Amino acid sequence: MGGIFSDRSPTPLNAYLQSEVSGKFNTGSLRHNILVGVELARFKYGYDVFEAPLAPINIFNPVYGARPGAFTLSFAGEQGADNVGIYLQDLVELSPNLKIAVGGRFDVVDSFYKDRPTNTVVNEQTDSRFSPRVGIVYQPNISTSVYFNWTNSFVPQIFSRSRTNEQFKPEIGEQFEVGLKQNLFDDRISATLAFYQITRQNVLTPDPVDRDNFSIQTGEQRSRGIELDVAGEIIPGWKVIATYAYTNAEVTEDNNLNLIGDRTAGVPEHSTSLWTTYEFQRGNLQGLGFGLGLVYAAEREVSLPNTFTVPSYLRTDASVFYRRNNYKFGLNFKNLFDVKYYEVDGYSLLPAAPLTVLGTVSVEF
């Protein structure tokens, strides 16, 4: 017997206020670019989830039009949080070709979970954390930049639910990145090569007991990789954007030892894309343009633990557009050859859209 769900949620609350002050000053030969900011936020989300039985469907001989049984209240709750964030950054120009940015952010989050039928607060907790960041850029010449950055993140898990109604710990992350940016051919082409590592702790994944309604937290996930981006205008009117990424994403720590070493869901080891457009610059066809793109992703794991994968795919996109004065008309074709592939996000496995055509008209003022 299958099931069908109905979510009758009250209107959510999402209030956000941000205020910043920036300025520049010198201390001796050093030039400072200061940014100070405060963020205030209040989030609240309530839900009433009803469940009804639904007879199974034979996918080889489906009978459509089946009606679900009577709906009964499965669970109802309300979750929310008040967040205060204070951040500071100083971009220091040590010399014309050497800059360093130092900053950080301090967050305090008061979150709660309330049982709606009894109007009882089941769980309350306060989380706080300071997240520092450092960045350095060195330019040995006008067309070359070498950079390094180290950043930290803090993400409260407010709108997810555990089977025991416990509040989840915030997700915290740390990223190292070193890269090289090079302008080529009289600055017509820009290329960026980056090496990075991202480590995330307390990452949410679907609860294997009830994947539709609940989540659990894994110990630690780490992504290491290389990214190459090339973009520019080869000749007047001919533009190209090309990317390649190698990503080694896996579970590195967990209470479930069987998960350690598993690849994270939905992340291909190799992915690449190419998008190029050409627009006529003069004559009777001036303003007319064409675009062609390719998107490739290697096979991806569907879930944790790793039990099966979806195959790789190569998707082709295209566009035709016409620009005149401040008007632009366009036709965009996604998945031009109607390739069958799947979208994976760790919680769901869905067929991707077939051939899709979108027409656009825009006016610039």
N, C-alpha and C positions, 0 to 999 in steps of 0.2 A: 504494500500500500504506500503510495507516495504522499506528498504533502504540498500544500500551497499556503502562502503567507500573505497577510494583509497588514500593512503598517499604517496606522492612523495616528500620525504624530501631531502634537500641538505645534504652534508656530515657534520656531527657534529664535533665540536671541543672539545677536552677534554685534557687539558694540566695540569700537576700536578708536583710540585716540593716539596720535603721534606728534611730538613736538621736538624740533631740533634747533640748535644754535651752532653756527660755524663761523670761523674767523681765521685770519692769517697774521702772524707776527714773526719777528726775528729775535734770536738769541745769539748775539755775535754773528758768525758767518752762517749759522744754521737758519733755514726758513721753515716755519711750522705751519701746517694746515690742520686746524683743530675742528673736530666735530663732536658735539655732545648732544645726546638725545634721551628722551623718556617715552616709553610706550605704556599705555594703559589699555587693558582689554577685559571684556566680560563675555563669556560664552555660556550658552545654556541650550540643551537639546533634550526634548522629551519624546517618548515613543510608547505606543500601545501596539503590540504585535499579536495578531490573531492567527491561528493555524486551523486548517481544515484538511481532512483526508482526501486524497485524489487517487483514483484507480490507476494502476500501471498502464503504460502505453507500449504496445508492441511496435518497435521502430521499423520492422519489416512489413507489418500489416497494420498501420495505425488506423484507429477509429477516432475521428475528430468530433468535437462537440461535447465531450464528457464534462459534467458539472461537478464541482467539489461538494463535499458534505458540509455539515454545519460547522461554522467557525466558532472556536473557543479561544479565550484569552490565553496565550502562551506565556508572555511576560510583559511587564510594563515598567518603565523606569524613567528617570530623569538624571542627566549628567551635566556638569558644567564646571566652570573655573573662573577665578579672578586672577589676572596676570599683571605683574608690574615688572618692566624691564628698563634698566638704565645702562646706557652704553657710551663709550668714549673712544675716540681714535685720534691719533696724531700722525700725520704724514710728514716726515722730516726730509727735507732736501739737503743731504750731506754735501753734495756737489752737483754740478749740472748733469752728470751721468750716473749718479748713485742716489737712490731714494729708499727709505725704510718706513714702513707703517707699523705702528704698535697700538694695540687697542684691546678692548675687552667688553664683555657684557655680563651684567648680573641680573638674574631672573628670580622672582619669587612667585610661585603658583599655588593658590589655595583651590583644591578641587573637591568635588563631592559626588556621591551617587545616592539617589533617593528612590525608594520603592514607591511607585505611584499609587497602587491600590490602597496601601496603608498610610501614604504620605509620611513615611518614616525615612530619615537619613540613615542609610545603612553604613556608609563609609565616608570619612573625611580625611584628607591628608594635605600636608604642606611640603612642597619640594622647592629647593633653591639651589642655585649653582652659578659659579663664575666661569665664563667661557672666554679664555684669552685668544688672541690672534696676533701673528707677526708676518710681515711680508717684506721682501727685499727685491728691488729691481736694479740691475746694472746694465748700462748701455755702453759697450766698448766702442761703438760707432753709431751714427745716426740711423742706420737701418737694422741694427741688431739689438735685441734685448734678451737678457738672461734673468730669470726670476725664480724665486722660491717663496712659498707661503706655508704657514702652519695655522690651521684653524680648528676650533672646537664648536660643537653644536649641542643644543639642549632642547628636546622636543617632548613636552608633556603628552601623555597618552590619555586624552580626556574622553573621547567619544568611542571607546572600545569597551567591550564587556567580557568578563571572565565568567565561567560557570559557577564560581563561588562568590560572585558579586564583589570581589576584591578590586581595589584600584590598582592599576598597573604603574610600575615605576616609569619615570620619564626615560625616553631613549636619549642616549648621549653618544656623541661621535667625535672622531678626531681625524683630520686629514692633513697629509703631507703632499706637497706637489712641487716639482722642479721642472722648469721648461725653458724652451728657447723659441723666440719669435724672430723671424727673419723676413724682411721685405726684399723682393727680387724684381729684376727687370724694371728699374726706375720706379719702384714702388707700385707697379701695376699688380703684382702678386704678393700676397702675404701668407706665410706658412708658419704654423705653430706646432711644435712637438712637445708633448708633456708626459711625464712619468708621475704616477700618483699612487697613494695608498689611502684608503678610507676604512676606518674601523668603527663599527657601530655596535653598541651594547643595548640590551633590553629591547630587541627588535620584535615586533608583533608578527605572528603567523597564525593561520587558521588552527583552531582546536581540532585535533584529529577525531575527537569524540563527536563534535557537532560543528562542522566547518561553516554552516550557514549562519549561525547565531553568535558564536563565541570565538575568542582569540586566546592564545597563550604567548608567553615571552620566551624567546630563545636566549642563549647566553651571549654570544658574540658572533658577528659576521664581519668578514674582511674582504675588501675588493682591492686588487692591485692591477695596474694596467698601464697601457700606453695609448695615447690619443694623438692623431695627426690630422690637422685641419689645414686645407689650402683653399684660398679664396682670392678672387680678383677679376680684373677685366683684361683679357688677353689682347684683344684689339677693340677699338671703339664699337660698342654694341654687343660684344660677345663676353658674357660673364660666366664664371665657373665657380662652384662650391663643391669640394670633395672632402670626405672624412673617412677615417679608418679608426677602429678601436679594438684593442685586445684587452679583454677583461677576465681576470681570474677571481671570481667571487665565490666564497665558500664559508661554511660555518666553521669557526675555529674553536669555540668553547660552548659547551652546553651540558646540562644535567643529564640529557639523553645522549649517551656516548655514541649511539648509532647514527646521530646526526653529524658528528664531527667529520669534516672532510667532504660533506655533501655540498653540491653547488646550490646557490640560492636560486629560487624560482624566477623564471622569466628573463634571465640575463644570459644572452649568447656570449660564447667565448670570443667569437669574431663577428664584427659587424662593419659594414661600409656603406657609403652612399655617394652618389654623384648627381648634381643638379646643374644644368647648363641652360642658358637662355641666349637668344640672339634677337636683337631689335634693330631694324633698318634705321639708319641715321639720316638718310637724305633721299630725295627723289619722290616719286609718286607713292612708294610704299613706306615712307617715313612714319614711324610710330607703330608699325606692325611688328609683332614679335612672336617667337615660338620658344617653348621650353620642353626639355626632356630630362627625366630623372630616373635613376635606378636605386633601389634600396635592397640591401642583402643582410640577412641575419642567419647565423648558424643555428643548429638545433639548440633547444632550450629545455631545461627541466621544468616540470609542471608544478611540483610541490615539494615540501619537506615532510618526511624523508623522500629522497629521490627514488621514485618508483617507475616513472616513464617520462619520455621526452616527446616534444613535438618537433617535426622535421624542419630543416632550414627552408628558406624561401627567398625568391628574388622577385621583387615587385617593380613594375614600370609605371611611372606617372608622366603626364604630359600637359601642356597648356598652350593656348593660343590667346593672344591679347592684342589690343589696339589702343594706343595712347595718342590723344590729340588735345593740346592745350592743357586744361585742368581736368579732362575727362579720361577715364580708362574703362574699357570693356574687356571682359575676359571669360574664357571657358577653361576650366581645370578638370583634368581627367585623372582620377586616382585608381590605381590597379587596372591599368589600361587593358591587360590581357586576361582579366578575371581569374587571377591566380588564387587558389584556395590555401589559406594559411590561418594561423590562430593567434589571438591575443592572450598573453599570459601575464597575470599580475600577482601570483601567489595565492589569490583567493578565488579566482575564477578562470575558466578556460572557455573562451568564446570564439566562434568563427569570425574572422575579420570581414569587413565590408567587401562586397563584390565590386565590380566596375561601378564607379560613382562619378557623375558629371555634375559640376557646380558652376553656375553662371554668376558673374559678378558685374556690378556697375558701380563705379566710385567717382566722386567729384571732390577735388581739393580746393579749399578756399584760401 
